[in-house]
C-alpha cells in the first residue's frame, strides 16, 4: 500500500495504490477534492482503475480506510479495499524521516 498526499492551491490531493501479495491486480485511484476533518483526517471519494467507486479516509496516524460503494462488473479488486496502516519507511517528505 502506498499513499501520496500533495498540497494544492485548493487544499490536498491524494493518490494511492494497493497491490496484494498473491495477485498482480492493483487497486489505484486519486482525488484532488479532499475534505479535511476536525480530527485532521482527509476524506474523499474516487473511482478506481477498474471502474468501481469508493470513499476513503486517511487518518493522521497513517491509517487509511477504503470503502467500496459501487461495484463495477467483471473484476475482483474489491478484496483490496479495507483498512491499512501506511509506513513512512520510503517516504520522501522530510517531516516524516
Phi, psi and omega in degrees: 000130176228139179228137177236128177242128182234136176282134178236176178293336180267350183146254181224147172245143180232137172229145178212160171212151181219123179241120180283146185294338183259010183209149176270002177288135183242132170270122184216137177197169177207160177207137173251013178241078180256157174243133175266128184267167183297335179273004178091357179280159176250135175240148179196159174250161183201164168242124183280176182292354179256359180092002176281153176252149181204175173225155184219158173222125179251118186266153178301335179277013177077015174272141175232134177249121178248121182241124179278124183251340177213127184261123175278154181290154168065042169208156181243020185292347181304335179286352175274354175280158179146201179251135183221153172248127185263133178277154174261013186306315181247030183282138180270352181282123185299329182291347179253356182259000000 
